[in-house]
Amino acid sequence: MVNPADLELAHRLADQADAIARSYFSTAAFGARTKSDGSPVTDADREIETVLRAVIRQEHPEDAFIGEEFGAHGQGRRRWIIDAVDGTASFLAGEPEWSTLIAVEEDGRVTLGVVSAPALGRRWWARRDSGSWTRPCPSEPAVPAHRLVLTDGGSVHNAAVGIWPPPSRLNQQERIVAAKLAGGVSQVRPLLDWTAADPAAPDPRKPSVGSGTCHGALLVATGQLDAFLLLGAGPWDIAPLIPIVQEAGGTFSDLTGQYRTDTGAALFARPGLHQQLLDITGTAD
């Protein structure tokens, strides 16, 4: 049973994260270092996760928690999943396509997701069986929330699909999957040779850059892409987007067709396309 109060708390957490992130972003006053996986992390990432974890512990001490920066704590049927700053590279570069991701997972299913992108002035959220929504952030009373509704995707051969990250950051098996998918659809973003990795090549622009969103799955939820494949991801990159896409009418699975957030792969799609895409990759059970 989804607790309606969880959404109110998630929005409060997002408001707190927005305020902290803005304070760093507006002044460029953040220390940064490189993690063991080669990705950047800033003082803003750490402060946001620390603050949100403390609030959740105070209001729901029985709930478990997992975040990208400080890992997992606690056990229980309910778990909060947090990515303090998704898109840290964009954050460091002064670009607006970054966000805080918040999810609640209950008995292995994500029942609530919030994505807040203060530099874009936009927030997206969904609660199970309650629709998928977006509105400006901070909230503007005169601007009502807009419900996201997807139409059928039709044939995969006419589909536009986003894939991320680029080949240089994928292992060989991931590049094979990405290349199969890119070769079986009408359009792929970014347009790259997904079969080869050039470690010296600079990263291309994410599919979401300049689109008014901050995450490829939001391009699906808002009807700007037919599907999005995310590889090498953590549960904090995936879980908050699941209800937003599904409540809009879309679909989610890992590459075996299962509802899992711990395999590093996530496929989001318009209705009617999901199995076609899995058939192309040849990875489904």
C-alpha positions as CSV (number, residue, x, y, z in Angstrom):
1,M,0.0,0.0,0.0
2,V,1.5,3.3,-1.1
3,N,1.5,5.9,1.7
4,P,0.3,9.3,0.2
5,A,2.5,11.0,2.8
6,D,5.6,9.6,1.1
7,L,5.1,11.9,-1.9
8,E,4.8,15.0,0.3
9,L,8.0,14.0,2.1
10,A,9.7,13.3,-1.2
11,H,8.8,16.8,-2.5
12,R,10.2,18.3,0.8
13,L,13.4,16.4,0.3
14,A,13.6,17.6,-3.2
15,D,13.1,21.2,-2.1
16,Q,16.0,20.8,0.4
17,A,18.2,19.2,-2.2
18,D,17.4,22.0,-4.7
19,A,18.3,24.7,-2.2
20,I,21.7,23.0,-1.3
21,A,22.5,22.4,-5.0
22,R,21.6,25.9,-6.0
23,S,23.9,27.4,-3.3
24,Y,26.9,25.5,-4.8
25,F,25.9,25.9,-8.5
26,S,25.2,29.6,-8.4
27,T,28.7,30.4,-7.0
28,A,30.7,27.5,-8.4
29,A,31.9,27.0,-4.9
30,F,32.3,23.3,-4.8
31,G,35.2,21.0,-4.2
32,A,35.4,18.0,-6.6
33,R,37.3,14.8,-6.7
34,T,37.3,11.7,-8.9
35,K,35.9,8.4,-7.5
36,S,37.4,5.0,-8.0
37,D,35.1,4.4,-11.0
38,G,36.4,7.5,-12.7
39,S,33.2,9.6,-12.2
40,P,33.3,13.0,-10.4
41,V,31.8,13.8,-7.0
42,T,31.4,17.2,-5.4
43,D,30.8,18.6,-2.0
44,A,27.2,19.2,-3.1
45,D,26.6,15.5,-3.7
46,R,27.9,14.6,-0.3
47,E,26.0,17.3,1.6
48,I,22.7,16.6,-0.1
49,E,22.9,12.9,0.5
50,T,23.8,13.5,4.2
51,V,21.0,15.9,4.8
52,L,18.3,13.7,3.0
53,R,19.5,10.6,4.8
54,A,19.2,12.4,8.2
55,V,15.6,13.6,7.4
56,I,14.5,10.2,6.3
57,R,16.1,8.5,9.4
58,Q,14.2,11.0,11.6
59,E,10.8,10.6,9.9
60,H,11.0,6.9,9.0
61,P,13.6,5.3,11.2
62,E,12.5,1.8,10.2
63,D,13.2,2.4,6.5
64,A,16.3,1.3,4.7
65,F,18.3,3.8,2.6
66,I,20.8,3.6,-0.3
67,G,22.6,6.5,-1.9
68,E,25.3,6.7,-4.5
69,E,27.9,8.4,-2.3
70,F,27.6,6.6,1.1
71,G,26.0,3.3,0.2
72,A,23.3,1.3,1.9
73,H,22.2,1.4,5.5
74,G,19.4,-0.5,7.3
75,Q,17.2,-3.3,6.2
76,G,13.4,-3.5,5.8
77,R,10.6,-3.9,3.3
78,R,10.8,-0.2,2.5
79,R,13.9,1.5,1.1
80,W,14.6,5.1,0.0
81,I,17.0,5.3,-3.0
82,I,18.8,8.6,-3.6
83,D,21.1,10.1,-6.2
84,A,22.0,13.5,-4.7
85,V,23.3,15.0,-8.0
86,D,22.6,13.0,-11.1
87,G,24.7,14.5,-13.9
88,T,27.6,15.7,-11.8
89,A,29.7,16.3,-14.9
90,S,27.1,18.8,-16.2
91,F,26.9,20.3,-12.7
92,L,30.6,20.9,-12.7
93,A,30.5,22.3,-16.2
94,G,27.9,24.9,-15.3
95,E,25.3,23.2,-17.5
96,P,21.7,22.9,-16.3
97,E,21.0,19.2,-17.1
98,W,21.5,17.7,-13.6
99,S,19.0,16.7,-10.9
100,T,18.3,15.0,-7.7
101,L,16.6,11.6,-7.9
102,I,14.5,10.2,-5.1
103,A,12.6,6.9,-5.0
104,V,10.8,4.7,-2.5
105,E,10.9,0.9,-3.0
106,E,8.5,-1.4,-1.2
107,D,8.9,-5.1,-1.3
108,G,11.1,-4.9,-4.3
109,R,8.9,-2.6,-6.4
110,V,9.5,1.1,-6.8
111,T,6.3,2.9,-5.8
112,L,7.3,6.5,-6.0
113,G,9.8,8.5,-8.0
114,V,10.8,12.2,-8.0
115,V,13.3,14.0,-10.3
116,S,14.0,17.6,-9.5
117,A,16.1,19.8,-11.8
118,P,16.3,23.3,-10.3
119,A,18.6,24.7,-12.9
120,L,16.1,23.7,-15.6
121,G,13.2,24.9,-13.4
122,R,11.4,21.6,-13.7
123,R,10.3,18.7,-11.5
124,W,8.8,15.3,-12.5
125,W,7.2,12.7,-10.2
126,A,4.9,9.7,-10.1
127,R,3.3,7.5,-7.4
128,R,1.9,4.1,-8.2
129,D,-1.6,4.2,-9.7
130,S,-1.7,8.0,-9.4
131,G,-0.3,9.1,-12.8
132,S,3.0,10.8,-13.9
133,W,3.3,14.5,-13.5
134,T,5.5,17.5,-14.1
135,R,5.5,21.2,-13.1
136,P,7.9,24.1,-12.7
137,C,10.2,24.2,-9.7
138,P,10.1,26.0,-7.5
139,S,6.3,25.6,-7.6
140,E,4.3,28.3,-9.3
141,P,0.7,28.4,-7.9
142,A,-0.6,29.8,-11.2
143,V,0.9,26.9,-13.2
144,P,-0.9,23.6,-12.6
145,A,0.9,20.3,-12.8
146,H,0.8,18.6,-16.3
147,R,0.0,14.9,-16.6
148,L,2.3,12.9,-18.8
149,V,0.6,10.4,-21.1
150,L,2.3,8.3,-23.8
151,T,0.8,6.9,-27.0
152,D,1.6,3.5,-28.6
153,G,5.1,3.3,-30.0
154,G,4.3,1.4,-33.2
155,S,7.1,-0.4,-35.0
156,V,10.6,-0.5,-33.6
157,H,11.9,0.1,-37.2
158,N,10.5,3.7,-37.0
159,A,11.8,4.3,-33.4
160,A,14.1,6.9,-32.1
161,V,16.2,5.5,-29.3
162,G,18.7,7.1,-26.9
163,I,21.7,5.1,-25.5
164,W,24.0,6.1,-22.7
165,P,26.9,6.2,-21.8
166,P,29.1,6.3,-25.0
167,P,31.1,3.3,-26.2
168,S,34.3,4.5,-24.5
169,R,32.7,4.0,-21.1
170,L,31.1,0.6,-21.9
171,N,32.7,-2.9,-21.7
172,Q,32.8,-5.1,-24.7
173,Q,29.5,-6.9,-24.0
174,E,27.7,-3.6,-23.4
175,R,29.0,-2.3,-26.7
176,I,27.7,-5.3,-28.5
177,V,24.2,-4.8,-27.0
178,A,24.3,-1.1,-27.8
179,A,25.4,-1.7,-31.4
180,K,22.6,-4.3,-32.0
181,L,20.0,-1.8,-30.7
182,A,21.4,1.1,-32.7
183,G,21.4,-1.0,-35.8
184,G,17.8,-2.1,-35.5
185,V,16.0,1.2,-35.1
186,S,15.4,4.2,-37.2
187,Q,17.4,6.8,-35.2
188,V,19.8,6.6,-32.4
189,R,21.1,9.4,-30.1
190,P,23.9,10.2,-29.9
191,L,24.8,9.0,-33.4
192,L,28.0,7.1,-32.8
193,D,29.8,4.0,-33.9
194,W,28.7,1.8,-31.0
195,T,30.9,-1.1,-32.0
196,A,34.2,0.6,-31.2
197,A,35.6,2.5,-28.2
198,D,38.0,5.4,-28.6
199,P,39.3,6.1,-25.1
200,A,40.8,9.4,-26.3
201,A,37.6,10.7,-27.8
202,P,35.7,13.3,-25.7
203,D,32.3,12.2,-24.5
204,P,29.5,13.3,-26.8
205,R,26.5,15.2,-25.6
206,K,23.9,13.3,-23.7
207,P,20.6,12.7,-25.4
208,S,18.9,14.9,-22.8
209,V,21.1,17.9,-23.3
210,G,19.2,20.8,-24.7
211,S,15.9,18.9,-24.5
212,G,14.6,20.5,-21.3
213,T,15.2,17.3,-19.4
214,C,18.1,15.9,-17.4
215,H,17.8,12.2,-17.8
216,G,17.3,10.0,-20.9
217,A,14.3,8.2,-19.4
218,L,12.5,11.5,-19.0
219,L,12.8,11.9,-22.8
220,V,10.7,8.7,-23.0
221,A,8.2,9.8,-20.3
222,T,7.7,13.2,-22.1
223,G,7.4,11.7,-25.6
224,Q,10.7,13.1,-26.9
225,L,12.2,9.6,-27.5
226,D,10.6,6.2,-28.1
227,A,13.1,4.4,-25.9
228,F,16.2,4.8,-23.8
229,L,18.8,2.3,-22.9
230,L,21.0,3.1,-19.8
231,L,24.0,0.8,-19.2
232,G,26.5,0.5,-16.3
233,A,24.1,2.2,-13.9
234,G,23.4,2.0,-10.2
235,P,19.9,1.6,-8.7
236,W,19.8,5.3,-7.9
237,D,20.1,6.1,-11.6
238,I,17.2,3.8,-12.5
239,A,14.7,3.4,-9.7
240,P,13.3,7.0,-9.5
241,L,12.6,6.9,-13.2
242,I,10.6,3.7,-13.2
243,P,7.3,5.0,-11.9
244,I,7.6,8.2,-13.9
245,V,7.8,6.2,-17.2
246,Q,5.4,3.5,-16.2
247,E,2.7,5.8,-14.8
248,A,2.9,7.8,-18.1
249,G,2.1,4.5,-19.9
250,G,5.6,3.4,-20.7
251,T,7.6,0.3,-19.8
252,F,10.7,-0.7,-17.9
253,S,12.9,-3.8,-17.5
254,D,16.6,-4.8,-17.5
255,L,18.0,-6.4,-20.6
256,T,16.7,-9.9,-19.6
257,G,13.2,-8.5,-19.5
258,Q,13.0,-8.6,-15.7
259,Y,12.0,-5.9,-13.2
260,R,15.4,-5.4,-11.6
261,T,17.4,-2.3,-10.7
262,D,20.6,-4.1,-9.7
263,T,21.9,-5.4,-13.0
264,G,23.3,-2.1,-14.3
265,A,21.0,-2.0,-17.3
266,A,17.7,-0.3,-17.8
267,L,15.4,-0.2,-20.9
268,F,12.6,2.4,-20.9
269,A,10.2,2.5,-23.8
270,R,6.8,3.7,-25.1
271,P,4.1,1.1,-24.9
272,G,4.2,-1.5,-27.6
273,L,8.0,-1.3,-28.2
274,H,9.6,-3.0,-25.3
275,Q,9.6,-6.6,-26.5
276,Q,10.6,-5.6,-30.0
277,L,13.6,-3.8,-28.5
278,L,14.6,-6.8,-26.4
279,D,14.2,-9.0,-29.5
280,I,16.8,-6.9,-31.3
281,T,19.3,-7.0,-28.5
282,G,18.8,-10.8,-28.0
283,T,19.3,-10.5,-24.3
284,A,15.9,-11.4,-22.9
285,D,15.4,-14.7,-21.1
